[in-house]
Amino acid sequence: MIKPRTTFVLYIIVLILVYLFLPWKGIFFVFFSILFLSHLIYCSANICSQAYIKTYCKSQTTEKKITITFDDGPNHETTPEVLELLESFNVKATFFCIGNQIEKNKEILKSIDSRGHLIGNHTWSHERWFDLYPSQKMKLEIEKTNGLIFDTIGKKTKLFRPPYGVTNPSLRKAIKDFNFITIGLSIRSFDTMSNAEKTFKRIKKKLSFGDVILFHDNRDHITEILKLFLEYAHSENYKIVPLDELLNIKAYE
């Protein structure tokens, strides 16, 4: 993946050449401007591009190992159900938690931890326009969430996943003082859709060795989707391992 800074330099060089040697300069200027902006948008929206931040999206293992992660909790109704289901399959997962949800559900966060699951930072608010925040505002949200996680379970997490998987220069600046490992994903479950069977089939079709799968533990039908997936993974002899084991990283300081 070509980095945005490199792309910008190449863009300027091309524009100069266009201006010096080609007719219809205006058309080419518009074309290359659109191309450049499209590249920047792609780099921001695709966390695995690693254009702005080093991320872990998948293991290169040759073994039949995968890991599952959950975003946007803890939720007082659905997260306990998810925890019970995971325990029935003896599976450990990673929960990227939102600070304002932790504040309302501290006992559930403690339960996530006590059951042996990993906990990561998913910002305080998960606002729709979080990626447009200035870096200092981002940093304050992340810092506040880290503090609440530590105060609740006594552990300082190194795991971070940005809202919507969007990265940009502001986020890079915001997290530079944290000793974070930024986690992406290789399969997005799209479990926000209401049809559990279709969601499961989509995951099943894409599943391969080393995958980091994204679910949301605050969806009404998450247990239905998760049960279908866990049964399938078990039948196909996939080993669902903790995130830190799959990626060979350290989850806490």
TINUNU-790921 format. One record per residue (C-alpha): x, y, z; residue number from 1. Coordinates in pm, 1 decimal, always signed. Example, Ala and Ser with C-alpha at 12.3 -4.5 7.8 and 13.67 -1.06 7.14 Angstrom:
// TINUNU-790921
<X->+1230.0 | Y->-450.0 | Z->+780.0 | nr->1>
<X->+1367.0 | Y->-106.0 | Z->+714.0 | nr->2>
// end
This chain:
// TINUNU-790921
<X->+0.0 | Y->+0.0 | Z->+0.0 | nr->1>
<X->+141.5 | Y->+339.0 | Z->-102.3 | nr->2>
<X->+141.4 | Y->+582.4 | Z->+190.6 | nr->3>
<X->-64.0 | Y->+904.6 | Z->+160.5 | nr->4>
<X->+246.8 | Y->+1123.4 | Z->+189.6 | nr->5>
<X->+414.1 | Y->+936.6 | Z->-96.6 | nr->6>
<X->+93.9 | Y->+960.4 | Z->-296.7 | nr->7>
<X->+84.2 | Y->+1336.9 | Z->-241.7 | nr->8>
<X->+440.0 | Y->+1379.1 | Z->-373.8 | nr->9>
<X->+361.5 | Y->+1166.5 | Z->-678.6 | nr->10>
<X->+42.2 | Y->+1363.8 | Z->-731.8 | nr->11>
<X->+232.9 | Y->+1694.5 | Z->-738.5 | nr->12>
<X->+490.5 | Y->+1555.2 | Z->-982.3 | nr->13>
<X->+217.6 | Y->+1429.8 | Z->-1215.0 | nr->14>
<X->+37.1 | Y->+1764.5 | Z->-1200.7 | nr->15>
<X->+354.9 | Y->+1948.1 | Z->-1297.4 | nr->16>
<X->+412.4 | Y->+1715.1 | Z->-1591.2 | nr->17>
<X->+51.2 | Y->+1753.4 | Z->-1699.3 | nr->18>
<X->+75.0 | Y->+2131.3 | Z->-1681.7 | nr->19>
<X->+398.2 | Y->+2141.3 | Z->-1882.2 | nr->20>
<X->+331.3 | Y->+1889.6 | Z->-2155.6 | nr->21>
<X->-35.9 | Y->+1804.5 | Z->-2199.6 | nr->22>
<X->-335.5 | Y->+1985.4 | Z->-2347.9 | nr->23>
<X->-672.4 | Y->+1996.0 | Z->-2167.1 | nr->24>
<X->-492.3 | Y->+2070.8 | Z->-1839.9 | nr->25>
<X->-814.2 | Y->+2141.9 | Z->-1651.4 | nr->26>
<X->-962.4 | Y->+1800.3 | Z->-1726.0 | nr->27>
<X->-648.7 | Y->+1619.7 | Z->-1613.7 | nr->28>
<X->-626.2 | Y->+1832.5 | Z->-1299.7 | nr->29>
<X->-980.8 | Y->+1735.9 | Z->-1201.1 | nr->30>
<X->-916.3 | Y->+1369.7 | Z->-1283.4 | nr->31>
<X->-601.8 | Y->+1342.4 | Z->-1074.2 | nr->32>
<X->-759.6 | Y->+1540.0 | Z->-790.2 | nr->33>
<X->-1047.6 | Y->+1292.5 | Z->-775.1 | nr->34>
<X->-801.6 | Y->+1002.8 | Z->-791.8 | nr->35>
<X->-593.4 | Y->+1146.0 | Z->-508.1 | nr->36>
<X->-893.3 | Y->+1212.5 | Z->-284.6 | nr->37>
<X->-1030.9 | Y->+864.4 | Z->-353.0 | nr->38>
<X->-702.6 | Y->+714.2 | Z->-241.8 | nr->39>
<X->-705.7 | Y->+913.6 | Z->+82.6 | nr->40>
<X->-1064.1 | Y->+808.1 | Z->+156.7 | nr->41>
<X->-976.6 | Y->+443.5 | Z->+93.0 | nr->42>
<X->-675.6 | Y->+465.3 | Z->+324.4 | nr->43>
<X->-888.6 | Y->+614.7 | Z->+602.9 | nr->44>
<X->-1183.4 | Y->+378.0 | Z->+567.6 | nr->45>
<X->-977.6 | Y->+59.5 | Z->+533.1 | nr->46>
<X->-802.7 | Y->+5.3 | Z->+865.0 | nr->47>
<X->-596.2 | Y->-276.8 | Z->+718.6 | nr->48>
<X->-436.0 | Y->-43.4 | Z->+464.4 | nr->49>
<X->-202.0 | Y->+60.6 | Z->+749.5 | nr->50>
<X->-168.1 | Y->+394.7 | Z->+574.2 | nr->51>
<X->-174.4 | Y->+594.5 | Z->+896.7 | nr->52>
<X->-141.2 | Y->+344.8 | Z->+1181.0 | nr->53>
<X->+18.1 | Y->+2.8 | Z->+1208.9 | nr->54>
<X->-264.4 | Y->-243.9 | Z->+1259.3 | nr->55>
<X->-306.9 | Y->-616.1 | Z->+1314.6 | nr->56>
<X->-585.0 | Y->-756.7 | Z->+1098.2 | nr->57>
<X->-502.2 | Y->-1122.3 | Z->+1051.0 | nr->58>
<X->-250.6 | Y->-1387.3 | Z->+1145.8 | nr->59>
<X->-43.9 | Y->-1554.1 | Z->+875.8 | nr->60>
<X->-72.7 | Y->-1887.4 | Z->+1055.7 | nr->61>
<X->-89.2 | Y->-2209.6 | Z->+857.4 | nr->62>
<X->-290.9 | Y->-2367.0 | Z->+1138.3 | nr->63>
<X->-668.7 | Y->-2375.5 | Z->+1153.5 | nr->64>
<X->-684.4 | Y->-2098.9 | Z->+1414.1 | nr->65>
<X->-910.3 | Y->-1793.2 | Z->+1429.2 | nr->66>
<X->-1020.4 | Y->-1538.8 | Z->+1688.6 | nr->67>
<X->-1343.5 | Y->-1349.9 | Z->+1754.1 | nr->68>
<X->-1388.8 | Y->-993.6 | Z->+1875.5 | nr->69>
<X->-1686.5 | Y->-787.7 | Z->+1987.4 | nr->70>
<X->-1736.2 | Y->-412.2 | Z->+1958.4 | nr->71>
<X->-1965.3 | Y->-152.2 | Z->+2118.8 | nr->72>
<X->-2049.3 | Y->-313.0 | Z->+2453.3 | nr->73>
<X->-2089.1 | Y->-389.4 | Z->+2729.1 | nr->74>
<X->-2466.0 | Y->-408.2 | Z->+2698.0 | nr->75>
<X->-2672.9 | Y->-499.6 | Z->+3004.1 | nr->76>
<X->-2907.3 | Y->-728.6 | Z->+2809.1 | nr->77>
<X->-2706.5 | Y->-896.7 | Z->+2533.9 | nr->78>
<X->-2348.6 | Y->-911.0 | Z->+2664.0 | nr->79>
<X->-2430.0 | Y->-1151.9 | Z->+2952.0 | nr->80>
<X->-2600.9 | Y->-1381.0 | Z->+2699.5 | nr->81>
<X->-2292.8 | Y->-1368.0 | Z->+2476.5 | nr->82>
<X->-2071.2 | Y->-1453.4 | Z->+2773.8 | nr->83>
<X->-2284.2 | Y->-1755.6 | Z->+2863.1 | nr->84>
<X->-2276.8 | Y->-1880.7 | Z->+2505.3 | nr->85>
<X->-1900.4 | Y->-1838.6 | Z->+2479.1 | nr->86>
<X->-1854.9 | Y->-2027.2 | Z->+2803.8 | nr->87>
<X->-2070.0 | Y->-2315.1 | Z->+2680.2 | nr->88>
<X->-1828.3 | Y->-2355.6 | Z->+2387.5 | nr->89>
<X->-1520.0 | Y->-2288.1 | Z->+2601.9 | nr->90>
<X->-1421.9 | Y->-1995.0 | Z->+2378.5 | nr->91>
<X->-1229.4 | Y->-1684.7 | Z->+2480.6 | nr->92>
<X->-1293.7 | Y->-1361.2 | Z->+2291.1 | nr->93>
<X->-1188.4 | Y->-996.7 | Z->+2294.0 | nr->94>
<X->-1430.4 | Y->-716.4 | Z->+2379.7 | nr->95>
<X->-1355.7 | Y->-365.3 | Z->+2252.1 | nr->96>
<X->-1563.2 | Y->-160.7 | Z->+2493.2 | nr->97>
<X->-1704.1 | Y->+191.0 | Z->+2477.2 | nr->98>
<X->-1633.7 | Y->+401.9 | Z->+2784.1 | nr->99>
<X->-1984.5 | Y->+537.1 | Z->+2834.9 | nr->100>
<X->-2118.3 | Y->+180.9 | Z->+2819.5 | nr->101>
<X->-1862.3 | Y->+59.3 | Z->+3072.4 | nr->102>
<X->-1971.6 | Y->+339.7 | Z->+3304.4 | nr->103>
<X->-2326.0 | Y->+198.6 | Z->+3304.0 | nr->104>
<X->-2221.9 | Y->-168.2 | Z->+3315.4 | nr->105>
<X->-1911.5 | Y->-201.2 | Z->+3531.3 | nr->106>
<X->-2014.5 | Y->-537.5 | Z->+3674.0 | nr->107>
<X->-2047.5 | Y->-678.6 | Z->+3324.0 | nr->108>
<X->-1696.3 | Y->-557.7 | Z->+3240.2 | nr->109>
<X->-1572.1 | Y->-732.9 | Z->+3552.3 | nr->110>
<X->-1752.1 | Y->-1047.7 | Z->+3437.7 | nr->111>
<X->-1589.5 | Y->-1026.8 | Z->+3094.2 | nr->112>
<X->-1250.2 | Y->-1008.1 | Z->+3261.6 | nr->113>
<X->-1312.7 | Y->-1273.8 | Z->+3526.7 | nr->114>
<X->-1421.6 | Y->-1522.1 | Z->+3259.5 | nr->115>
<X->-1084.4 | Y->-1488.1 | Z->+3088.9 | nr->116>
<X->-1175.1 | Y->-1267.8 | Z->+2794.5 | nr->117>
<X->-961.4 | Y->-974.8 | Z->+2681.3 | nr->118>
<X->-1072.9 | Y->-612.5 | Z->+2697.9 | nr->119>
<X->-976.4 | Y->-334.5 | Z->+2458.1 | nr->120>
<X->-1040.3 | Y->+38.5 | Z->+2422.4 | nr->121>
<X->-1305.1 | Y->+148.4 | Z->+2171.5 | nr->122>
<X->-1313.7 | Y->+518.8 | Z->+2274.7 | nr->123>
<X->-1553.9 | Y->+684.4 | Z->+2517.2 | nr->124>
<X->-1845.2 | Y->+784.6 | Z->+2295.0 | nr->125>
<X->-1807.2 | Y->+607.2 | Z->+1959.5 | nr->126>
<X->-1966.2 | Y->+916.1 | Z->+1806.7 | nr->127>
<X->-2061.1 | Y->+895.1 | Z->+1440.7 | nr->128>
<X->-1822.2 | Y->+1177.3 | Z->+1352.0 | nr->129>
<X->-1538.5 | Y->+1068.4 | Z->+1581.2 | nr->130>
<X->-1295.1 | Y->+1054.3 | Z->+1289.4 | nr->131>
<X->-1352.0 | Y->+1428.4 | Z->+1231.7 | nr->132>
<X->-1257.7 | Y->+1521.7 | Z->+1588.4 | nr->133>
<X->-932.4 | Y->+1711.6 | Z->+1649.3 | nr->134>
<X->-657.8 | Y->+1486.9 | Z->+1783.6 | nr->135>
<X->-669.6 | Y->+1632.3 | Z->+2135.9 | nr->136>
<X->-1040.9 | Y->+1554.8 | Z->+2169.8 | nr->137>
<X->-978.6 | Y->+1200.4 | Z->+2044.9 | nr->138>
<X->-697.4 | Y->+1159.9 | Z->+2295.7 | nr->139>
<X->-914.0 | Y->+1273.0 | Z->+2586.1 | nr->140>
<X->-1182.7 | Y->+1016.1 | Z->+2497.0 | nr->141>
<X->-930.2 | Y->+735.6 | Z->+2467.7 | nr->142>
<X->-752.9 | Y->+834.9 | Z->+2788.4 | nr->143>
<X->-1081.3 | Y->+852.4 | Z->+2980.8 | nr->144>
<X->-1178.7 | Y->+504.0 | Z->+2863.4 | nr->145>
<X->-838.5 | Y->+361.5 | Z->+2951.7 | nr->146>
<X->-870.7 | Y->+507.5 | Z->+3299.5 | nr->147>
<X->-1215.1 | Y->+358.8 | Z->+3354.0 | nr->148>
<X->-1102.9 | Y->+14.8 | Z->+3234.7 | nr->149>
<X->-810.5 | Y->+26.8 | Z->+3477.4 | nr->150>
<X->-1026.1 | Y->+147.9 | Z->+3765.6 | nr->151>
<X->-1278.7 | Y->-130.7 | Z->+3700.1 | nr->152>
<X->-1058.2 | Y->-436.7 | Z->+3641.8 | nr->153>
<X->-714.4 | Y->-317.3 | Z->+3754.2 | nr->154>
<X->-553.0 | Y->-375.7 | Z->+3414.9 | nr->155>
<X->-407.7 | Y->-131.4 | Z->+3163.3 | nr->156>
<X->-510.5 | Y->-249.9 | Z->+2818.6 | nr->157>
<X->-282.2 | Y->-225.7 | Z->+2517.6 | nr->158>
<X->-558.8 | Y->-314.0 | Z->+2272.7 | nr->159>
<X->-731.2 | Y->-41.1 | Z->+2073.2 | nr->160>
<X->-978.8 | Y->-41.5 | Z->+1787.8 | nr->161>
<X->-1102.1 | Y->+289.3 | Z->+1641.6 | nr->162>
<X->-1474.8 | Y->+346.3 | Z->+1582.1 | nr->163>
<X->-1589.7 | Y->+214.3 | Z->+1244.3 | nr->164>
<X->-1231.6 | Y->+105.5 | Z->+1172.1 | nr->165>
<X->-1149.0 | Y->+453.7 | Z->+1043.2 | nr->166>
<X->-795.7 | Y->+589.9 | Z->+1078.5 | nr->167>
<X->-644.4 | Y->+924.5 | Z->+982.5 | nr->168>
<X->-356.7 | Y->+1158.5 | Z->+1076.6 | nr->169>
<X->-553.0 | Y->+1300.8 | Z->+1372.0 | nr->170>
<X->-600.1 | Y->+955.3 | Z->+1522.7 | nr->171>
<X->-234.2 | Y->+870.9 | Z->+1464.5 | nr->172>
<X->-139.4 | Y->+1181.7 | Z->+1662.3 | nr->173>
<X->-397.8 | Y->+1108.4 | Z->+1932.7 | nr->174>
<X->-265.8 | Y->+759.8 | Z->+2013.7 | nr->175>
<X->+107.7 | Y->+821.1 | Z->+1974.9 | nr->176>
<X->+160.1 | Y->+856.6 | Z->+2351.6 | nr->177>
<X->-25.4 | Y->+533.8 | Z->+2430.7 | nr->178>
<X->+147.8 | Y->+200.9 | Z->+2410.9 | nr->179>
<X->-135.8 | Y->+66.4 | Z->+2197.0 | nr->180>
<X->-159.4 | Y->-225.8 | Z->+1961.9 | nr->181>
<X->-425.3 | Y->-125.0 | Z->+1710.0 | nr->182>
<X->-648.6 | Y->-412.7 | Z->+1606.8 | nr->183>
<X->-833.3 | Y->-427.5 | Z->+1277.6 | nr->184>
<X->-1024.6 | Y->-720.7 | Z->+1133.5 | nr->185>
<X->-1025.1 | Y->-959.5 | Z->+841.2 | nr->186>
<X->-1396.9 | Y->-1045.8 | Z->+847.0 | nr->187>
<X->-1669.9 | Y->-792.4 | Z->+920.1 | nr->188>
<X->-1978.4 | Y->-991.6 | Z->+1015.6 | nr->189>
<X->-2230.4 | Y->-719.2 | Z->+927.3 | nr->190>
<X->-2432.1 | Y->-846.2 | Z->+1222.8 | nr->191>
<X->-2615.0 | Y->-514.9 | Z->+1226.6 | nr->192>
<X->-2843.0 | Y->-675.9 | Z->+966.1 | nr->193>
<X->-3149.2 | Y->-852.0 | Z->+1103.7 | nr->194>
<X->-3121.6 | Y->-1185.1 | Z->+920.8 | nr->195>
<X->-2904.6 | Y->-1415.2 | Z->+1131.3 | nr->196>
<X->-2888.0 | Y->-1694.4 | Z->+872.2 | nr->197>
<X->-2767.5 | Y->-1462.4 | Z->+595.5 | nr->198>
<X->-2511.8 | Y->-1307.3 | Z->+828.1 | nr->199>
<X->-2378.5 | Y->-1648.6 | Z->+925.0 | nr->200>
<X->-2354.3 | Y->-1763.6 | Z->+562.7 | nr->201>
<X->-2155.9 | Y->-1451.3 | Z->+474.0 | nr->202>
<X->-1904.2 | Y->-1523.0 | Z->+749.4 | nr->203>
<X->-1888.1 | Y->-1891.5 | Z->+660.1 | nr->204>
<X->-1809.9 | Y->-1810.8 | Z->+296.7 | nr->205>
<X->-1516.1 | Y->-1586.6 | Z->+388.4 | nr->206>
<X->-1368.0 | Y->-1783.0 | Z->+678.5 | nr->207>
<X->-1001.9 | Y->-1883.9 | Z->+652.2 | nr->208>
<X->-698.7 | Y->-1952.4 | Z->+870.5 | nr->209>
<X->-586.6 | Y->-1667.1 | Z->+1095.0 | nr->210>
<X->-902.9 | Y->-1458.4 | Z->+1067.2 | nr->211>
<X->-992.1 | Y->-1183.2 | Z->+1313.6 | nr->212>
<X->-1372.0 | Y->-1170.6 | Z->+1308.5 | nr->213>
<X->-1576.4 | Y->-869.6 | Z->+1415.8 | nr->214>
<X->-1911.2 | Y->-907.3 | Z->+1592.3 | nr->215>
<X->-2112.5 | Y->-662.3 | Z->+1804.7 | nr->216>
<X->-2228.4 | Y->-777.1 | Z->+2147.2 | nr->217>
<X->-2502.9 | Y->-513.5 | Z->+2163.7 | nr->218>
<X->-2720.4 | Y->-653.2 | Z->+1882.2 | nr->219>
<X->-3053.1 | Y->-815.8 | Z->+1965.4 | nr->220>
<X->-2986.0 | Y->-1125.0 | Z->+1753.5 | nr->221>
<X->-2613.8 | Y->-1162.2 | Z->+1825.9 | nr->222>
<X->-2654.8 | Y->-1485.7 | Z->+2020.6 | nr->223>
<X->-2839.6 | Y->-1646.1 | Z->+1729.9 | nr->224>
<X->-2562.2 | Y->-1552.8 | Z->+1486.5 | nr->225>
<X->-2288.5 | Y->-1645.6 | Z->+1730.5 | nr->226>
<X->-2437.6 | Y->-1987.7 | Z->+1805.9 | nr->227>
<X->-2456.9 | Y->-2071.7 | Z->+1434.8 | nr->228>
<X->-2097.4 | Y->-1962.8 | Z->+1387.6 | nr->229>
<X->-1956.7 | Y->-2144.3 | Z->+1691.0 | nr->230>
<X->-2131.7 | Y->-2467.1 | Z->+1593.1 | nr->231>
<X->-1993.5 | Y->-2440.2 | Z->+1240.8 | nr->232>
<X->-1639.2 | Y->-2357.7 | Z->+1354.7 | nr->233>
<X->-1647.2 | Y->-2655.8 | Z->+1590.1 | nr->234>
<X->-1777.0 | Y->-2890.0 | Z->+1319.1 | nr->235>
<X->-1498.6 | Y->-2777.2 | Z->+1083.5 | nr->236>
<X->-1232.3 | Y->-2821.4 | Z->+1352.9 | nr->237>
<X->-1139.7 | Y->-2454.4 | Z->+1370.4 | nr->238>
<X->-964.1 | Y->-2365.6 | Z->+1692.9 | nr->239>
<X->-1092.1 | Y->-2034.4 | Z->+1829.1 | nr->240>
<X->-806.1 | Y->-1888.6 | Z->+2031.2 | nr->241>
<X->-759.7 | Y->-1561.5 | Z->+2223.2 | nr->242>
<X->-649.5 | Y->-1260.9 | Z->+2019.5 | nr->243>
<X->-315.0 | Y->-1228.6 | Z->+2194.9 | nr->244>
<X->-234.3 | Y->-1591.6 | Z->+2121.1 | nr->245>
<X->-330.1 | Y->-1570.8 | Z->+1753.3 | nr->246>
<X->-133.5 | Y->-1250.7 | Z->+1690.0 | nr->247>
<X->+147.4 | Y->-1323.7 | Z->+1937.6 | nr->248>
<X->+100.0 | Y->-992.6 | Z->+2118.4 | nr->249>
<X->+63.7 | Y->-873.4 | Z->+2477.3 | nr->250>
<X->-286.3 | Y->-754.2 | Z->+2567.8 | nr->251>
<X->-205.4 | Y->-570.2 | Z->+2891.6 | nr->252>
<X->+86.0 | Y->-371.0 | Z->+3027.8 | nr->253>
// end
